[in-house]
C-alpha cells in the first residue's frame, strides 16, 4: 500500500485545490440564494394578495386563502 501512495501521492494537493475552489464559490452561491429568497418572498406576497381578493369574491378562493394562512 505504501508503494501505491508513493507513486500516486497522498492526494492532499488535490483535496486542498478542491477546498480552495469551494471557498471561492461561496460568495456566488450566497448571492444566488439571496436572489432566490427575494423572489420567493415576492411570490408569496403576490399569492396572498390574490387569495385575499378571491376571498371577497368567491368561496373557493376563500378556502384557498384559509389554507394558506393555516399552513
C-alpha positions, 0 to 999 in steps of 0.5 A: 500500500505504501508503494501505491501512495508513493507513486500516486501521492497522498492526494492532499494537493488535490483535496486542498485545490478542491477546498480552495475552489469551494471557498471561492464559490461561496460568495456566488452561491450566497448571492444566488440564494439571496436572489432566490429568497427575494423572489420567493418572498415576492411570490408569496406576497403576490399569492396572498394578495390574490387569495385575499381578493378571491376571498371577497369574491368567491368561496373557493378562493376563500378556502384557498386563502384559509389554507394558506394562512393555516399552513 
